[in-house]
Amino acid sequence: MDNGAYQKYKQENPDVYTPLSTYDYLDNYVHTLTNAELVVCTVAVVLAAFALYKVLKKLTHKRTDNHKEKSGDEHE
């Protein structure tokens, strides 16, 4: 019905099954970072450390305030 057009197409464009071992040269992980990437990572780590410091400082400050309030109420 198609006058052999499909067979002609298959002859001109054969199926190619490339084994995965052909792509072994591709690296999944980057082993070197550019200067810009290093700066971004460093800034992210510094900001995370600063945020953690602020949270811990706030928590310890609340505990000392609560402890002072409780001890102050007992003396009155």
C-alpha distances in whole Angstrom, upper triangle without the diagonal:
4,6,8,9,10,12,14,15,16,18,19,20,21,23,26,29,32,35,37,40,39,40,44,45,45,48,48,51,53,56,58,58,59,62,61,59,63,64,62,62,66,66,64,67,70,69,68,71,73,71,72,76,76,75,77,80,80,80,83,85,84,85,89,89,89,91,94,93,94,97,98,98,100,103,103
4,6,6,7,9,10,11,13,15,16,17,18,20,24,26,29,32,35,38,36,37,41,42,42,45,45,48,50,53,55,55,56,59,58,56,59,61,59,59,63,64,62,64,67,66,65,69,71,69,70,74,74,73,75,78,78,78,81,82,82,83,86,87,87,89,92,91,92,95,96,96,98,101,102
4,6,8,9,9,11,13,14,16,17,19,21,24,27,30,34,36,39,37,39,42,43,43,46,47,50,52,55,56,57,57,61,59,58,61,63,61,62,65,66,64,66,69,69,68,71,73,72,73,76,77,76,78,81,81,81,84,85,85,86,89,90,90,92,95,94,95,98,99,100,101,104,105
4,5,5,6,9,10,11,12,14,15,17,21,24,27,30,33,35,33,35,39,40,40,43,44,47,49,52,53,54,55,58,57,56,59,61,59,59,63,64,62,64,67,67,66,69,71,70,71,74,75,74,76,79,79,79,82,83,83,84,88,88,88,90,93,93,93,96,98,98,100,103,103
4,6,5,6,9,10,11,12,14,16,19,22,25,29,31,34,32,33,37,38,38,41,41,45,46,49,51,51,52,55,54,53,56,58,56,56,60,61,59,61,64,64,63,66,68,67,68,71,72,71,73,76,76,76,79,81,80,82,85,85,85,88,90,90,91,94,95,95,97,100,101
4,5,5,6,9,10,10,11,13,17,19,22,26,28,31,29,31,34,35,35,38,38,42,44,47,48,49,50,53,52,50,54,56,54,54,58,58,57,59,62,61,60,64,66,64,65,69,69,68,71,73,73,73,76,78,78,79,82,83,83,85,87,87,88,91,92,93,94,97,98
4,5,5,6,9,10,10,12,16,19,22,25,28,30,28,30,34,35,35,38,39,43,44,47,49,50,51,54,53,52,55,57,55,55,59,60,58,60,63,63,62,65,67,66,67,70,71,70,72,75,75,75,78,80,80,81,84,85,85,87,89,89,90,93,94,95,96,99,100
4,5,5,6,9,10,13,16,19,22,26,28,30,28,30,34,35,35,38,39,43,44,47,48,49,50,53,52,51,54,56,55,55,59,59,58,60,63,63,62,65,67,66,67,70,71,70,73,75,75,76,78,80,80,82,84,85,85,87,90,90,91,93,95,95,97,100,101
4,5,5,6,8,11,14,17,20,23,26,28,26,27,31,32,32,35,36,39,41,44,45,46,46,50,49,47,51,53,51,51,55,56,54,56,59,59,58,62,64,62,63,67,68,67,69,72,72,72,75,77,76,78,81,82,82,84,86,86,87,90,91,92,94,96,97
4,5,5,5,8,11,14,17,20,23,25,24,25,29,30,30,33,34,38,39,42,44,45,46,49,48,47,50,52,50,51,54,55,53,55,59,58,58,61,63,62,62,66,67,66,68,71,71,71,74,76,76,77,80,81,81,83,85,86,86,89,90,91,92,95,96
4,6,6,9,12,15,18,21,24,26,24,26,29,30,31,34,35,39,40,43,45,46,47,50,50,48,51,53,52,52,56,57,55,57,60,60,60,62,65,64,65,68,69,68,70,73,73,73,76,78,78,79,82,83,83,85,88,88,89,91,93,93,95,98,99
4,6,10,12,16,18,21,24,26,23,25,28,29,29,33,34,38,39,41,43,44,44,48,47,46,49,51,50,50,54,55,53,55,58,58,58,61,63,62,63,66,67,67,69,71,72,72,75,77,77,78,81,82,82,84,86,87,88,90,92,92,94,97,98
4,7,9,12,15,18,21,23,20,22,25,26,26,30,31,34,35,38,40,41,41,45,44,43,46,48,46,47,50,51,50,52,55,55,54,57,59,59,59,63,64,63,65,68,68,68,71,73,73,74,77,78,78,80,83,83,84,86,88,88,90,93,94
4,6,10,12,16,19,20,18,20,24,25,25,29,30,33,35,38,39,41,42,45,45,43,46,48,47,47,50,52,50,52,55,55,54,57,59,59,59,62,64,63,65,68,68,68,71,73,73,74,77,78,78,80,82,83,83,86,88,88,90,92,94
4,6,10,13,16,18,16,18,21,23,23,26,27,31,33,35,37,39,40,43,43,41,44,46,45,44,48,49,47,49,52,52,51,54,57,56,56,60,61,60,62,65,65,65,67,70,70,71,73,75,75,76,79,80,80,83,84,85,86,89,90
4,6,10,12,14,13,15,18,19,20,23,24,28,29,32,34,36,37,41,40,38,41,44,42,42,45,47,45,46,50,50,49,52,54,54,54,57,59,58,59,62,63,63,65,68,68,69,71,73,73,75,77,78,78,81,83,83,85,87,89
4,6,9,12,11,13,16,18,18,21,22,25,28,30,33,34,36,40,39,37,40,42,41,40,44,45,43,45,48,48,47,50,52,52,52,55,57,56,57,60,61,61,63,65,66,66,69,71,71,72,75,76,76,78,80,81,82,85,86
4,6,8,7,9,12,14,14,18,19,22,24,27,29,31,33,36,36,34,37,39,38,37,41,43,41,42,46,46,45,47,50,49,50,53,54,54,55,58,59,59,61,63,64,64,67,69,69,70,73,74,74,76,78,79,81,83,85
4,5,6,8,10,13,14,16,17,21,23,25,28,30,32,36,36,34,36,39,38,37,40,42,40,41,44,45,44,46,49,48,48,51,53,52,54,57,58,57,59,62,62,63,66,67,67,69,71,72,73,75,77,78,79,82,83
4,5,6,7,10,11,13,14,17,20,22,25,27,29,33,33,30,32,35,34,33,36,38,36,37,41,41,40,42,45,45,45,48,50,49,50,53,54,54,56,58,59,59,62,64,64,65,68,69,69,71,73,74,75,78,79
4,5,5,9,10,13,14,17,20,21,24,27,29,33,33,31,32,36,35,33,36,39,37,38,41,42,41,43,46,46,45,48,50,50,51,54,55,55,56,59,60,60,63,65,65,66,69,70,70,72,74,75,76,79,81
4,6,8,9,12,14,18,19,21,24,26,28,32,32,30,32,35,34,33,37,39,37,38,42,42,41,44,46,46,46,49,51,51,52,55,56,56,58,60,61,62,64,66,66,67,70,71,72,74,76,77,78,80,82
4,5,6,9,11,14,16,18,20,23,25,28,29,26,28,32,31,30,33,35,34,34,38,39,38,40,43,43,43,46,48,47,48,51,52,52,54,57,57,58,61,62,63,64,66,68,68,70,72,73,75,77,79
4,5,8,10,13,15,16,19,21,24,27,28,26,27,31,30,29,32,34,33,33,37,38,37,39,42,42,42,44,47,46,47,50,51,51,53,55,56,57,59,61,62,63,65,67,67,69,71,72,73,76,77
4,6,10,12,13,14,16,19,21,25,26,24,25,29,28,27,30,32,32,32,35,37,36,38,41,41,41,44,46,46,47,49,51,51,53,55,56,57,59,61,61,63,65,66,67,69,71,72,73,76,77
4,7,9,10,12,15,17,19,23,23,21,23,26,25,24,27,30,28,29,33,34,33,35,38,38,38,41,43,43,44,46,48,48,50,52,53,54,56,58,58,60,62,63,64,66,68,69,71,73,74
4,6,7,9,12,14,17,20,21,18,20,23,22,21,24,27,25,26,29,30,30,31,34,35,35,37,39,39,40,43,44,45,46,49,50,50,53,55,55,56,59,60,61,63,64,66,67,69,71
4,7,10,12,14,17,20,20,17,19,22,21,19,23,25,23,24,27,28,27,29,32,32,32,35,37,37,38,40,42,42,44,46,47,48,50,52,52,53,56,57,58,60,62,63,64,66,68
4,6,9,11,14,17,18,14,16,19,18,16,19,22,20,21,24,25,24,26,29,29,29,32,34,34,35,38,39,39,41,43,44,45,47,49,50,51,53,55,55,57,59,60,62,64,66
4,6,7,10,14,14,11,13,16,16,14,17,20,19,19,23,24,23,25,28,29,29,31,33,34,35,37,39,39,41,43,44,45,47,49,50,51,53,55,56,57,59,60,62,64,66
4,7,10,13,15,12,12,16,16,15,17,20,20,19,22,24,24,25,28,29,29,31,33,34,35,37,39,39,41,43,44,45,47,49,50,51,53,55,56,57,59,61,62,64,66
4,7,10,12,10,10,13,14,13,15,18,18,18,21,23,23,24,27,28,28,30,32,33,34,36,38,39,40,42,44,45,46,48,50,51,52,54,55,57,58,60,62,63,65
4,7,8,6,6,10,11,10,12,15,15,16,18,20,20,22,24,25,26,28,30,31,32,34,36,37,38,40,41,43,44,46,47,48,50,52,53,54,56,58,59,61,63
4,5,5,6,9,10,11,12,14,15,17,18,20,21,23,24,26,27,29,30,32,33,35,36,38,39,40,42,44,45,47,48,50,51,53,54,56,57,59,61,62,64
4,5,5,6,9,10,10,12,14,15,16,18,20,21,22,24,26,27,28,30,32,33,34,36,37,39,41,42,43,45,47,48,49,51,53,54,55,57,59,60,62
4,5,5,6,9,10,11,12,14,15,17,18,20,21,23,24,26,27,29,30,31,33,35,36,37,39,41,42,43,45,47,48,49,51,53,53,55,57,59,60
4,5,5,6,9,10,11,12,14,15,17,18,20,21,23,24,26,27,29,30,32,33,35,36,38,39,41,42,44,45,47,48,50,51,52,54,56,58,59
4,5,5,6,9,10,11,12,14,15,16,18,20,21,22,24,26,27,28,30,32,33,34,36,38,39,40,42,43,45,47,48,49,51,53,54,56,57
4,5,5,6,9,10,10,12,14,15,16,18,20,21,22,24,26,27,28,30,31,32,35,36,37,39,41,42,43,45,47,48,49,51,53,54,56
4,5,5,6,9,10,11,12,14,15,16,18,20,21,23,24,26,27,29,30,31,33,35,36,37,39,41,42,43,45,47,48,50,52,53,54
4,6,5,6,9,10,11,12,14,15,17,18,20,21,23,24,26,27,29,30,32,33,35,36,38,39,41,42,44,45,46,48,50,52,53
4,5,5,6,9,10,11,12,14,15,16,18,20,21,22,24,26,27,28,30,32,33,34,36,37,39,41,42,43,45,47,48,50,51
4,5,5,6,9,10,10,12,14,15,16,18,20,21,22,24,26,27,29,30,31,33,35,36,37,39,41,42,43,45,47,48,50
4,6,5,6,9,10,11,12,14,15,17,18,20,21,23,24,26,27,29,30,32,33,35,36,38,39,41,42,44,46,47,49
4,5,5,6,9,10,11,12,14,15,16,18,20,21,22,24,26,27,29,30,32,33,35,36,38,39,40,42,44,46,47
4,5,5,6,9,10,10,12,14,15,16,18,20,21,22,24,26,27,28,30,32,33,34,36,37,38,41,42,44,45
4,5,5,6,9,10,10,12,14,15,16,18,20,21,23,24,26,27,29,30,31,33,35,36,37,39,41,43,44
4,5,5,6,9,10,11,12,14,15,17,18,20,21,23,24,26,27,29,30,32,33,35,36,38,40,41,43
4,5,5,6,9,10,11,12,14,15,16,18,20,21,22,24,26,27,28,30,32,33,34,36,38,40,41
4,5,5,6,9,10,10,12,14,15,16,18,20,21,22,24,26,27,28,30,32,33,35,36,38,39
4,5,5,6,9,10,11,12,14,15,17,19,20,21,23,24,26,27,29,30,31,33,35,37,38
4,5,5,6,8,10,11,12,14,15,17,18,20,21,23,24,26,27,29,30,32,34,35,37
4,6,5,6,8,10,11,12,14,15,16,18,20,21,22,24,26,27,28,30,32,33,35
4,6,5,6,9,10,10,12,14,15,16,18,20,21,22,24,26,27,28,31,32,33
4,5,5,6,9,10,11,13,14,15,17,18,20,21,23,25,26,27,29,31,32
4,5,5,6,8,10,11,12,14,15,17,18,20,21,23,24,26,28,29,31
4,5,5,6,9,10,11,12,14,15,16,18,20,21,22,24,26,28,29
4,6,5,6,9,10,11,12,14,15,16,18,20,21,23,25,26,28
4,5,5,6,9,10,11,12,14,15,17,18,20,21,23,25,27
4,5,5,6,9,10,11,12,14,15,17,18,20,22,23,25
4,5,5,6,9,10,11,12,14,15,16,18,20,22,23
4,6,5,6,8,10,10,12,14,15,16,19,20,22
4,5,5,6,9,10,11,12,14,15,17,19,21
4,5,5,6,9,10,11,12,14,16,17,19
4,5,5,6,9,10,10,12,14,16,17
4,5,5,6,9,10,11,13,15,16
4,5,5,6,8,10,11,13,15
4,5,5,6,9,10,11,13
4,6,5,6,9,10,11
4,5,5,7,9,11
4,6,5,7,9
4,5,6,7
4,6,6
4,6
4
